[in-house]
């Protein structure tokens, strides 16, 4: 007899012996409801009243075998085509094929589990979409990705932004908390990140106006663009509403939120700066990356022995910055059916071969030209006077 069954028999025996229910329940650490249930069952059932009854439903409804076969066939078809093949995707495909008696998403998931069709694809991902003009980042200092995170709030209250910058090749990071993200603060944050990581060849950014300058004066070159061009850096603005093109820094931002900001107790600016520096140091010296073959960012940098450039002085230059006379900066955009290239509100017509393709638009400051490329092929040249 199992332990639980022995407890039931003893408790019911004590009850029939005249002992009070409250004392019995305290002794066996059970509720009165539990005791009265087994007392009732001892009167209604035979000698094996103390055994647990099966909790299986009296009636079970199982999906017809024909429907299960259809689900399996659709799942294998989607898998072989390289499409999404989860339960929801299968449901949509069944709707498109006008299958009668459509099973629910949960039923489809149970069918896949019963038939051992829940394994995932193996092997490297092979992109099947449009060619994207990504910048090569083989060595430290080739490409930096940067982003402003915020506004965030601490107790006090303290409102701040965090400028997060990462070297793509080595995964080294630089964290700079700031009170805002206006032109002068952007310059200071970028300058400080260069002081920590070195000056990159390409600085990849999203389309936040703090990085670009002004939609009213798109040819004016904002403070960040002027800072970059004066130090041999080429800013690149990723496509609008495609944050995954800055995937390295976007993934790091998630880590910053969940592993740092939400877990660190910070009561003011000094605590914020100290904690940011400590997290940055821990990331660069202790965090191992599979993309770096298990090395930390600083170990990878030491192994590569890359010669990095650093700013000529500790203090960031003040604004307004002088207008550069040379250099380039870039935009990557996806051309839709209207065949228009939009650069912060200014539109340029594109030829038909650019439709549904990613293009790279490069501003040549010295020649004041806008050159548009598909891959390495020059597509069109526009006059682009800089003011």
C-alpha positions in Angstrom: 0.0 0.0 0.0 1.3 3.4 -0.9 2.0 6.1 1.6 -0.9 8.3 0.5 -3.3 5.3 0.8 -2.1 4.5 4.3 -2.8 8.1 5.4 -6.3 7.9 4.0 -7.1 4.6 5.8 -5.7 5.8 9.1 -7.5 9.2 9.0 -10.9 7.6 8.1 -10.3 4.9 10.8 -9.7 7.6 13.5 -12.9 9.5 12.3 -15.0 6.3 12.7 -13.4 5.8 16.1 -14.9 9.0 17.3 -12.0 11.4 17.1 -12.7 15.0 16.2 -12.2 16.0 12.5 -10.1 19.1 13.5 -7.6 17.0 15.4 -7.3 14.4 12.6 -6.7 17.2 10.0 -4.0 18.8 12.1 -2.3 15.5 12.5 -2.2 14.5 8.9 -1.9 18.1 7.6 -5.0 17.9 5.4 -8.2 19.9 5.0 -11.7 18.9 6.3 -12.8 18.8 2.7 -10.2 16.1 2.1 -11.2 14.1 5.2 -15.0 14.2 4.5 -14.4 13.2 0.8 -12.6 10.0 1.9 -15.2 9.3 4.7 -18.0 9.5 2.1 -16.1 7.3 -0.3 -15.5 4.7 2.4 -19.3 4.4 2.8 -20.2 4.4 -0.9 -17.4 2.2 -2.4 -16.3 -1.3 -1.5 -13.2 -2.5 0.2 -10.8 -0.6 -2.2 -12.3 2.8 -1.5 -8.9 4.3 -0.6 -7.5 3.9 -4.2 -7.2 7.0 -6.4 -9.6 7.1 -9.3 -8.4 7.8 -12.8 -8.7 11.4 -13.8 -8.9 10.6 -17.5 -11.9 12.2 -19.2 -14.8 9.9 -19.8 -14.9 10.9 -23.4 -12.0 11.8 -25.6 -12.3 13.6 -29.0 -9.4 12.9 -31.3 -8.9 14.5 -34.7 -9.8 12.4 -37.6 -6.9 10.5 -39.2 -7.6 12.2 -42.5 -7.1 15.6 -41.0 -3.9 14.5 -39.3 -2.6 13.2 -42.7 -3.3 16.6 -44.3 -1.6 18.5 -41.5 1.5 16.3 -41.8 1.5 16.7 -45.6 1.2 20.6 -45.4 3.9 20.7 -42.7 6.4 18.7 -44.9 5.6 20.8 -47.9 6.3 24.1 -46.1 9.5 22.7 -44.6 10.8 21.5 -48.1 10.0 25.0 -49.6 12.0 26.7 -46.8 8.9 28.5 -45.5 7.8 28.8 -41.9 6.2 25.5 -40.9 4.9 26.0 -37.3 1.3 25.4 -36.2 0.1 28.9 -37.1 1.7 28.8 -40.6 0.1 25.4 -41.2 -3.3 26.8 -40.1 -2.9 29.7 -42.6 -2.0 27.2 -45.4 -5.0 25.1 -44.6 -7.3 28.1 -44.8 -5.7 29.1 -48.2 -6.4 25.6 -49.5 -10.0 25.8 -48.2 -9.8 22.7 -46.1 -13.1 21.8 -44.4 -13.1 21.1 -40.6 -10.1 23.3 -39.9 -8.4 22.2 -36.7 -7.3 24.9 -34.2 -3.7 26.0 -33.9 -3.4 24.1 -30.6 -4.8 20.9 -32.2 -2.3 21.3 -35.0 0.5 21.6 -32.5 -0.6 18.4 -30.7 -0.7 16.6 -34.1 2.9 17.7 -34.8 4.0 16.6 -31.4 2.3 13.1 -31.8 4.0 12.6 -35.2 7.4 13.9 -34.1 7.3 16.8 -36.5 8.6 19.5 -34.1 12.3 19.3 -35.0 13.9 22.5 -36.4 16.0 23.0 -39.5 19.7 22.4 -39.1 22.6 24.1 -40.9 23.5 27.7 -41.7 20.8 30.1 -42.6 20.6 30.9 -46.3 18.9 34.2 -47.0 16.4 34.0 -49.8 15.4 37.7 -50.0 16.9 40.8 -51.7 20.6 41.4 -51.7 21.5 43.9 -48.9 24.6 46.1 -49.3 26.1 45.4 -45.8 29.5 46.8 -44.9 32.3 44.1 -44.4 33.6 44.1 -40.8 36.5 41.7 -40.8 38.8 43.7 -38.5 38.3 45.8 -35.3 37.6 49.3 -36.3 36.1 48.5 -39.7 32.5 49.2 -38.6 30.8 50.5 -35.5 27.1 50.3 -34.8 25.6 52.9 -32.5 22.2 53.8 -31.0 20.5 55.9 -28.4 18.4 54.1 -25.9 15.8 56.0 -23.9 14.5 58.0 -22.3 15.0 55.9 -19.2 14.2 56.8 -15.6 15.8 56.3 -12.2 14.5 57.0 -8.8 15.0 60.6 -7.8 13.7 61.2 -10.5 16.6 61.0 -13.0 15.8 61.0 -16.8 18.6 59.9 -19.1 19.6 58.3 -22.4 22.3 55.7 -23.0 24.4 56.0 -26.1 25.5 52.4 -26.8 28.2 51.8 -29.4 29.7 48.5 -30.5 32.6 47.4 -32.7 31.1 44.8 -35.0 34.2 42.7 -35.5 35.4 42.5 -31.9 32.0 43.0 -30.0 33.7 45.6 -27.8 31.1 48.1 -26.4 31.1 51.6 -25.0 28.3 52.9 -22.8 27.7 56.7 -22.3 24.8 57.9 -20.2 23.7 61.4 -21.2 20.9 63.8 -20.2 19.6 64.1 -23.8 20.5 63.5 -27.4 20.8 67.0 -29.0 23.6 67.9 -31.4 26.2 68.8 -28.8 25.5 65.7 -26.6 25.7 63.4 -29.7 29.1 64.8 -30.5 30.3 64.3 -26.9 28.9 60.7 -26.8 30.4 59.7 -30.1 33.8 61.3 -29.2 33.9 59.4 -25.9 33.0 56.1 -27.7 36.0 56.7 -30.1 38.2 57.4 -27.1 37.3 53.9 -25.8 37.0 51.9 -29.0 39.0 53.8 -31.5 37.9 55.7 -34.6 36.0 53.5 -37.1 36.0 53.5 -40.8 32.2 53.2 -41.0 29.7 54.4 -38.3 26.4 52.7 -38.9 23.3 54.5 -37.5 19.5 54.5 -37.6 17.6 57.5 -39.0 17.1 59.4 -35.8 17.3 63.1 -36.5 19.8 63.5 -33.6 22.2 61.6 -35.9 21.3 63.3 -39.2 20.6 66.9 -38.4 17.4 68.4 -39.8 14.7 67.4 -42.3 14.2 71.1 -43.1 17.8 71.4 -44.2 18.8 67.9 -45.5 21.9 69.3 -47.3 23.2 71.1 -44.2 25.1 68.1 -42.7 24.3 67.8 -39.0 26.9 68.0 -36.2 27.5 64.2 -36.1 28.1 64.0 -39.9 30.5 66.9 -39.7 32.4 65.3 -36.8 32.7 62.0 -38.7 33.8 63.5 -42.0 36.4 65.7 -40.3 38.0 62.6 -38.8 37.8 60.3 -41.8 34.7 58.4 -40.7 31.9 57.6 -43.2 28.5 57.6 -41.5 25.9 55.2 -42.9 22.1 55.4 -42.3 20.3 52.1 -42.4 16.9 51.7 -44.1 13.9 53.3 -42.5 11.9 51.0 -40.2 14.4 48.2 -40.5 16.2 48.2 -37.1 17.5 44.6 -37.6 20.0 46.0 -40.1 21.7 47.4 -37.0 21.3 43.9 -35.4 24.5 43.8 -33.4 23.7 46.9 -31.4 20.0 46.1 -31.2 20.7 42.7 -29.6 23.1 44.4 -27.2 20.4 46.9 -26.3 18.2 44.1 -25.2 21.0 42.7 -23.0 21.5 46.2 -21.6 17.8 46.5 -20.6 17.4 43.0 -19.1 20.8 42.3 -17.6 21.9 45.8 -16.5 19.1 48.4 -16.3 16.4 46.2 -14.7 18.8 44.4 -12.4 21.1 47.2 -11.1 20.1 49.5 -8.2 21.1 53.0 -9.2 20.0 56.1 -7.2 21.6 59.0 -9.2 24.0 60.1 -11.9 27.1 59.0 -10.1 25.7 55.6 -9.5 24.6 55.4 -13.1 28.0 56.3 -14.5 29.8 53.9 -12.2 27.4 51.0 -13.0 27.6 51.7 -16.7 31.4 51.6 -16.6 31.4 48.4 -14.6 29.0 46.7 -17.0 31.0 47.9 -20.0 34.2 46.5 -18.4 32.6 43.2 -17.5 31.2 42.8 -21.0 34.5 43.5 -22.7 36.7 41.4 -20.4 34.4 38.5 -19.3 31.6 38.0 -21.9 32.5 35.2 -24.3 30.9 35.1 -27.8 30.4 32.1 -30.0 31.0 34.4 -33.0 34.5 35.1 -31.6 35.1 31.3 -31.1 34.6 31.6 -27.3 36.9 34.6 -26.8 36.1 37.8 -25.0 36.1 41.1 -27.0 39.5 42.1 -25.5 41.0 38.7 -26.2 39.9 38.9 -29.8 41.3 42.4 -30.1 44.7 41.2 -28.7 44.8 38.3 -31.1 44.1 40.4 -34.1 46.8 43.0 -33.2 45.0 45.6 -35.2 46.3 49.2 -35.1 43.5 51.5 -34.1 43.2 55.2 -34.5 42.2 57.3 -31.5 41.0 61.0 -31.2 43.9 63.6 -31.0 42.6 65.1 -27.8 40.6 64.1 -24.7 37.9 66.8 -25.0 35.3 66.7 -27.7 35.3 69.6 -30.2 32.6 72.2 -29.5 29.8 73.0 -31.9 29.1 74.5 -34.4 31.7 72.4 -36.3 33.2 73.7 -39.5 31.8 72.4 -42.7 34.0 69.6 -44.1 35.3 69.9 -47.7 35.9 66.1 -48.3 34.5 62.8 -47.3 31.5 60.6 -47.9 28.4 59.6 -46.1 25.8 56.9 -47.1 22.2 56.0 -47.0 20.8 52.5 -47.6 17.2 52.4 -48.8 14.7 50.0 -50.2 13.0 51.2 -53.4 9.3 50.4 -53.6 6.8 50.5 -56.5 6.8 54.3 -56.6 10.5 54.2 -57.5 11.4 57.1 -55.2 14.6 57.4 -53.1 13.7 59.2 -49.9 16.5 60.9 -48.0 15.0 62.6 -45.0 12.1 64.1 -46.8 13.8 64.8 -50.1 12.8 62.5 -53.0 14.8 61.4 -56.0 13.4 59.4 -59.0 14.8 56.0 -59.6 14.9 53.9 -62.8 12.7 50.8 -63.1 15.6 48.4 -62.4 15.9 49.8 -58.9 12.3 48.8 -58.0 12.1 46.3 -55.1 15.9 46.5 -54.6 18.2 47.9 -51.9 20.3 50.7 -53.1 23.2 52.6 -51.5 23.1 56.4 -52.0 26.5 58.0 -51.4 27.0 61.7 -50.9 30.4 62.8 -52.2 31.2 66.0 -50.3 34.1 67.2 -52.4 32.2 66.9 -55.8 28.8 67.6 -54.2 27.2 64.6 -56.0 24.8 61.9 -54.9 25.7 58.6 -56.4 23.2 55.7 -56.3 24.4 52.1 -56.5 22.9 48.6 -56.8 25.6 46.4 -55.4 28.8 47.7 -57.1 27.0 49.0 -60.2 26.5 52.8 -60.5 22.9 53.4 -61.2 22.5 57.2 -61.3 24.3 60.5 -60.3 22.5 63.6 -59.0 23.7 67.0 -58.2 23.8 67.4 -54.4 24.8 70.9 -53.3 25.8 71.1 -49.7 24.9 74.2 -47.7 
